[in-house]
Amino acid sequence: MEASVLTAVIAAAAFVCRAAVLEWRDPGAGRRVWAFARDRRALGAGLAATVLLGAVAWSRAGAGAVVWAALAGVLVASLTAGRRPSGDRHGRPGSRPS
Protein backbone atom coordinates (compact mmCIF):
# COMPACT_ATOMS: atom_id res chain seq x y z
CA MET A 1 0.00 0.00 0.00
CA GLU A 2 1.48 3.31 -1.00
CA ALA A 3 1.88 6.16 1.50
CA SER A 4 -0.83 8.32 -0.07
CA VAL A 5 -3.47 5.62 0.28
CA LEU A 6 -2.41 4.89 3.84
CA THR A 7 -2.75 8.59 4.71
CA ALA A 8 -6.27 8.69 3.30
CA VAL A 9 -7.21 5.59 5.29
CA ILE A 10 -5.84 7.20 8.46
CA ALA A 11 -7.88 10.35 7.76
CA ALA A 12 -11.02 8.22 7.33
CA ALA A 13 -10.25 6.39 10.58
CA ALA A 14 -9.89 9.74 12.35
CA PHE A 15 -13.36 10.71 11.09
CA VAL A 16 -14.80 7.48 12.52
CA CYS A 17 -12.93 7.90 15.82
CA ARG A 18 -14.22 11.47 16.12
CA ALA A 19 -17.77 10.21 15.78
CA ALA A 20 -17.12 7.53 18.40
CA VAL A 21 -15.70 10.03 20.90
CA LEU A 22 -18.63 12.39 20.34
CA GLU A 23 -21.03 9.49 20.92
CA TRP A 24 -19.20 8.55 24.11
CA ARG A 25 -19.41 12.11 25.46
CA ASP A 26 -22.98 12.81 24.33
CA PRO A 27 -25.19 9.81 23.51
CA GLY A 28 -26.92 10.42 20.18
CA ALA A 29 -24.16 12.67 18.82
CA GLY A 30 -22.79 9.86 16.68
CA ARG A 31 -26.15 9.52 14.99
CA ARG A 32 -26.12 13.23 14.19
CA VAL A 33 -22.58 13.01 12.79
CA TRP A 34 -23.57 10.18 10.43
CA ALA A 35 -26.99 11.67 9.53
CA PHE A 36 -25.70 12.57 6.07
CA ALA A 37 -25.80 8.86 5.20
CA ARG A 38 -29.63 9.08 5.17
CA ASP A 39 -29.88 12.37 3.26
CA ARG A 40 -30.43 11.75 -0.48
CA ARG A 41 -29.31 15.22 -1.48
CA ALA A 42 -26.09 14.94 0.52
CA LEU A 43 -25.37 11.47 -0.85
CA GLY A 44 -25.97 12.71 -4.39
CA ALA A 45 -23.57 15.61 -3.90
CA GLY A 46 -20.97 13.31 -2.37
CA LEU A 47 -21.34 10.76 -5.16
CA ALA A 48 -21.02 13.45 -7.82
CA ALA A 49 -17.88 14.81 -6.16
CA THR A 50 -16.42 11.31 -5.86
CA VAL A 51 -17.08 10.45 -9.51
CA LEU A 52 -15.76 13.74 -10.87
CA LEU A 53 -12.70 13.84 -8.65
CA GLY A 54 -12.11 10.11 -9.12
CA ALA A 55 -12.11 10.38 -12.89
CA VAL A 56 -9.65 13.26 -12.86
CA ALA A 57 -7.53 11.66 -10.15
CA TRP A 58 -7.33 8.32 -11.96
CA SER A 59 -6.18 9.92 -15.20
CA ARG A 60 -3.64 12.21 -13.52
CA ALA A 61 -2.27 10.31 -10.53
CA GLY A 62 -3.39 6.70 -10.80
CA ALA A 63 -5.50 4.44 -8.67
CA GLY A 64 -4.12 5.64 -5.34
CA ALA A 65 -5.71 9.05 -5.78
CA VAL A 66 -9.18 7.52 -6.13
CA VAL A 67 -9.15 6.81 -2.39
CA TRP A 68 -8.65 10.53 -1.79
CA ALA A 69 -11.53 11.26 -4.16
CA ALA A 70 -13.78 8.94 -2.15
CA LEU A 71 -12.74 10.62 1.08
CA ALA A 72 -13.48 14.02 -0.46
CA GLY A 73 -16.91 12.72 -1.51
CA VAL A 74 -17.69 11.70 2.07
CA LEU A 75 -16.59 15.13 3.26
CA VAL A 76 -18.78 16.86 0.67
CA ALA A 77 -21.75 14.71 1.71
CA SER A 78 -21.23 15.44 5.40
CA LEU A 79 -20.95 19.17 4.75
CA THR A 80 -24.01 19.21 2.47
CA ALA A 81 -26.33 17.34 4.83
CA GLY A 82 -29.06 19.37 6.43
CA ARG A 83 -28.36 22.48 4.36
CA ARG A 84 -31.10 23.77 2.16
CA PRO A 85 -30.87 26.46 -0.50
CA SER A 86 -31.83 29.96 0.57
CA GLY A 87 -35.39 30.93 -0.15
CA ASP A 88 -38.57 29.26 0.96
CA ARG A 89 -38.91 25.63 1.91
CA HIS A 90 -39.48 24.69 -1.73
CA GLY A 91 -36.16 26.19 -2.78
CA ARG A 92 -37.54 29.19 -4.65
CA PRO A 93 -35.01 31.99 -4.29
CA GLY A 94 -36.15 35.39 -3.12
CA SER A 95 -39.36 34.29 -1.47
CA ARG A 96 -39.88 34.43 2.24
CA PRO A 97 -41.29 31.64 4.34
CA SER A 98 -44.70 32.45 5.76
ChimeraX attribute file (.defattr): number of C-alpha atoms within 10 A of each C-alpha:
attribute: neighborCount
match mode: 1-to-1
recipient: residues
	/A:1	6
	/A:2	7
	/A:3	9
	/A:4	13
	/A:5	16
	/A:6	13
	/A:7	13
	/A:8	20
	/A:9	15
	/A:10	12
	/A:11	14
	/A:12	18
	/A:13	12
	/A:14	12
	/A:15	13
	/A:16	15
	/A:17	12
	/A:18	14
	/A:19	18
	/A:20	17
	/A:21	13
	/A:22	17
	/A:23	16
	/A:24	12
	/A:25	11
	/A:26	10
	/A:27	12
	/A:28	11
	/A:29	16
	/A:30	18
	/A:31	14
	/A:32	12
	/A:33	18
	/A:34	15
	/A:35	15
	/A:36	22
	/A:37	15
	/A:38	10
	/A:39	15
	/A:40	12
	/A:41	17
	/A:42	24
	/A:43	20
	/A:44	15
	/A:45	18
	/A:46	26
	/A:47	19
	/A:48	15
	/A:49	21
	/A:50	25
	/A:51	15
	/A:52	13
	/A:53	18
	/A:54	24
	/A:55	16
	/A:56	15
	/A:57	19
	/A:58	15
	/A:59	11
	/A:60	10
	/A:61	11
	/A:62	12
	/A:63	14
	/A:64	18
	/A:65	21
	/A:66	22
	/A:67	21
	/A:68	22
	/A:69	24
	/A:70	20
	/A:71	19
	/A:72	19
	/A:73	25
	/A:74	22
	/A:75	18
	/A:76	21
	/A:77	27
	/A:78	20
	/A:79	14
	/A:80	18
	/A:81	21
	/A:82	12
	/A:83	9
	/A:84	12
	/A:85	10
	/A:86	13
	/A:87	13
	/A:88	14
	/A:89	13
	/A:90	11
	/A:91	11
	/A:92	11
	/A:93	11
	/A:94	9
	/A:95	12
	/A:96	10
	/A:97	8
	/A:98	5
